[in-house]
């Protein structure tokens, strides 16, 4: 193990999350369809490139700083990708309620719309999609939520 690796292991989980290779400035910019935030470059909606790492780091970050809404939302997004829809929905709802930033609320609401769609709760998915649009209609995740819901109803809402 290199000395640098030893230093990384001593960092608190939240700091490791923020300093992880998932946000390395040398990586190419995320392509459309990627989540935004610290885990974005490796965690695609529909892909699993760094999902195990995201799972571990998001769990550690939330454990180390449970009051940080962004960590709660990130953990909810990871669980959404892992298929733990009930727990994902719970964490995303908590993050949404604790956020004051409109763009962050839009992301949480869009992810809630996706979770509800995957749970086949189409009316609730549409409600969360409407909230996401009202917070930040131009957000990438709003478009992803629209595409996730559309096949269930024939329209995006």
N, C-alpha and C positions, 0 to 999 in steps of 0.2 A: 504494500500500500504506500502510495507516495505521500510526502508531507502535506501536499495540498489536499489530498483526499482526507487525511486526518483532520485538517482544519475544517473541511466541509462537514465532517461528521459531528464536530463540536458545535456547529451553529444550531440555534433554535429552529424548530421545524418551519415556522413562518418565514424566517430569514432564508432558510434553505430553499423554500418554495420561490421566493422572490429572486433568489440568486441562481436558480437551477438553470440547466442548459435549455430548458423549455422557453426561456426568454433571452437567449443569447443574441446579442446585437448582430452577430455575423451570419445568422440564419436568414434565408430569404424571407421576404414579407409573406404573410399568410395569403393563400388564395381564397377566393370566395367560397363560402361553405365552412369556414373555420370559425370556431368560437373565438371571441376576443378575450383578452386578459392574460394573466401569467402563463396559462397552459395552452394558449392558442396555437402556437406553431406545431404542436404535435397531436392535438386532440381534435380530430375532425368529427363532425356529425356524420355518423355512418362509418367512421374509420377508427382504428384502434392502435395507432402507431406508438403512442406513449401512455396508453390507458392505465397500465399497471403502475407506472410511475406517478401518473396523475392521481390515481386512487390512493396510493401511499402518502404522497405529499399533501393532498387536500385533507386527508384524515388527520395527519399530524398538525397541519396548520390550524384546522378548526379546533382541535384539541388544545393547542397552545394558546389560541386567541378566539374563544367562542363568541365574544362580543363583536367581532369584526364581520359585518354583514357580507362583505365581499368574499370572505373565506366560506361563509355559509352558502352563498350562491354558487361559488365554484364547486364546493363539495356536492351540492345538489345537481349541478351540471354533470359532474363525473358520474354520480349514481344514475342519472338519466341514461348516460351512455352505457353503463354496466347493466341496465335493465332493472334496477331496483326502483321501480316507479313510485310506489307509495312513500318510501323514505325520501326520494328525490323531491317529490311534490311537497312534502312536509318542510324540508329545508329551504326550498325555493320560496315557499309561501312566507316563511319566517324572514328570509332575506328581503323579500319584496316589502313586507310590512315595516322593516327596520331602515330601509333605504330612504334617503331624502333626495338624492340625485336622480333627475328624471331619466337620464340615459341608463343608469344602473337599474332603475325600476322597470324600464322598457325591456331590458335583457332578461331580468328575472320573470317578468310577465310573459314574454315570448317563450321562454323555456317551460314555464308552467303550462302554456297553451300546448306545447309539444308533449309534455308529460300527460296531460289530460287526453289529448288525441290518442296517444299510445294506450291509455287506459280505456279507450273507446267512450269517454265521457265527452261527447261532441258538444253539447250545449255549454259545458264549462270551458272547453277548449276555445269556443267562440268568445266567451266572456273575457278570458285572459288575453286573447288576441286583440280584442277591442281595447282593453286597457293598455296593452303594449303599443298599439297604434296611437293612442291618445298621449302617451308619454314621449315617444320618439318614432314616428311612422317610418322614418328613413333607415332605421337600424337594420343591420344585416340579419339579425335573429328574427326580426318581425317577418321578413321575407321567407326565412326558413320555416317558421311556424305556419305561415300561409300555405306553403307547399305541403307541409305535413298534414294539415287539416283538409285541404281541398279534396283529396280522393275519398274522404269519409262522407262528404256531403255533396260533392259535385261543384261546390263554390268555396271560395276562401273565407267568406263570412261577410 
